[in-house]
């Protein structure tokens, strides 16, 4: 039986592009592309200096139009998408919110769109890029811990920028055991294995609690002023963004501007998997936004969310069994997700709302970068309203003891 479960798990890991230990993180990301693409790597590796010296746009204008056909492996494509994404964000936002680029030059736009098409991702820097694929070990023989991880590419913002990406990566890594637990629950439901469901839910609960604890590293790794005043604009997109209300024109690709959302925690496949497993229903604008964020996920990851969503309702199954023990385990899992979302609200208050208020009080020195996203998420959502909505929807999934006993 144990071998059978192991085989089933491996099939799932392969099907949904998962790693048992790393979850949705890209395993062993490459840090170099074939020599043909050295110009991309040179720009991406020197991005902070080029942005701060206002040289990036000029160098992009001098770039040759390179075909991505020499990129063969999935890892090469992911690194190319990451590099082009960082260059694109730097190009668009080099001059701050008052002078964003309206047109992405063909030498950047065309290969970026072609690489994106092959990966099934949009041509903008996504969470799957900047968090899931943007890491390397300082000591390849060492452990995956915060002191031994570095970002492959970074934006202005120094250690706070790197810290933001790395802490987010570690939160995703701690979610890995919860994703395994979700798969176990899914298969246990097929055969009405109550013990298997309980074990899987306990695994998810433990992962959610660990994610919250890991999230706390943000306080020691990221300075709120650096995040809000310097980094945040570079992960902002061109949909529902007052700085680029018409979107961005991809030269040589489209005759009309394209509207795309920036990187957002709403693009975390892990969190949406937990929502799908626990049958948490986000409605109206919140639900529509979260569904749209799936377009920014690698297709195999999105497929797992849809697979979990298509299963018979776990919540209804538990209520039909009249098992107070099973109900308690489910509620503990939901409560852990509520706690994580409450903590996210606190983090946003510290890193966005408070610095925004301070910037308005004293005037922002960084080319006006502090004002346009004061209440809007980098993905384009109404920030605090969105986060409170997902938290409240999660709370509503809790099953009352009365219903469990009937």
Buried (B, 14 or more C-beta within 10 A) or exposed (E): EEEEEEEEBEEBBEEBBBBBEBBBBBEEBBEEBEEEBEBBBEBBBBBBEBBEEEBBBEBBEEBEEBEBEEBEEBBBBBBBBBBBBBBBBBBBBBBBBEEBBEEBBBBBBBBBBBBBEBBEBBBBBBBBBBBBBBBBBEEEEEEBEBEBBBBBBBBBBBEBBBBBBBBBBBBBBBBBBBBBBBBBBBBBBEEEBBEBBBBBBBBBBBBBBBBBEBBEBBBEBBBBBBBBBBBBBBBBBBBBBEBBEEBBBBBBBBEEBBBBBBBBBBBBBBBBBBBBBBBBEBEEEBBEBBEBBBBBBBEBBBBBBEBBBEBEEBBEBBBEBEBEEBBBBBBBBBBBBBBBBBBBBEBBBBBBBBBBEBBEEEEBEBBBBBBBBBEBBBBBBBBBEBBBBBBEBBBEBBBEEEEBEE
